[in-house]
Amino acid sequence: MLETEPQIIEQYVRSGKVRLLYRHLQQSGPTSELLAEASECGADQGRFWELRRALYAAQAQAYNDGEAAVSAAAAEAGVDATAVQSCIDAASHEALVRADYAAATAEGIRNRPVFRIGDQMIIGAQPLSVFQQILDQAIAAQ
């Protein structure tokens, strides 16, 4: 998804054809919640997508030392790591992250990535062509 998502954003989201809504799904307990909160703290600095991308790239490290991974990802994403840590310590986005998880699980979503396009769901990382076909159909139907 790290390769496909930027292409979807460029071709569909930036042009205003579609809106991308992201929900956090904490599959792996406290570390997942930490990373989700960190990405929202990055959003406070206007860098949600950049920090989220860097956190995904640092996932292996995150499950060994979450705080170090967040700090390194913040630096890579151009985010103030001290502000992110303060935001996490204050649990500024804990309720949002937990609400996202509750909403996703209420819809029966247990694993990621899952994409809902209209009434269709795409489960798992798929090539751009799969998204293009479904997105183009949905756009044409509007």
Residue pairs with C-beta under 8 A, 6 or more apart in sequence:
1 113
1 125
2 53
2 56
2 57
4 125
4 126
4 127
4 128
4 131
7 128
8 20
8 128
8 131
8 135
9 20
9 49
11 17
11 132
12 18
12 135
13 19
13 20
17 135
17 139
18 117
18 135
18 138
18 139
22 48
22 52
23 100
23 101
23 103
23 104
23 109
24 32
24 33
24 36
24 39
24 40
24 97
24 100
24 101
24 104
25 32
25 100
25 101
25 104
25 105
25 109
25 110
25 111
25 112
26 32
26 33
26 36
26 97
26 101
27 110
27 111
27 112
28 63
30 66
31 62
31 63
31 66
33 94
33 97
33 98
34 62
34 66
34 67
34 70
34 88
35 55
35 59
35 62
35 66
35 69
35 70
36 93
36 97
36 100
37 87
37 88
37 91
37 92
37 93
37 94
37 97
38 51
38 55
38 70
38 73
38 74
38 84
38 88
39 48
39 51
39 52
39 55
40 48
40 87
40 92
40 93
40 96
40 97
41 51
41 83
41 84
41 87
41 88
41 92
41 93
42 48
42 50
42 51
42 52
42 74
42 77
42 79
42 84
43 51
44 83
44 87
44 92
45 79
45 80
45 83
45 84
47 77
47 78
47 79
50 77
50 78
50 79
51 73
51 74
51 77
51 79
51 84
53 77
54 72
54 73
54 74
54 76
54 77
55 62
55 69
55 70
55 73
57 73
57 76
58 69
58 72
58 73
58 76
59 69
61 68
61 69
61 72
62 69
62 70
67 85
70 81
70 84
70 85
70 88
71 81
71 84
71 85
74 80
74 81
74 84
75 81
87 93
104 114
111 123
113 123
113 124
113 125
114 121
114 122
114 123
115 121
115 122
115 123
115 131
117 131
117 134
117 135
117 138
118 134
118 138
118 141
120 134
120 138
122 130
122 131
122 134
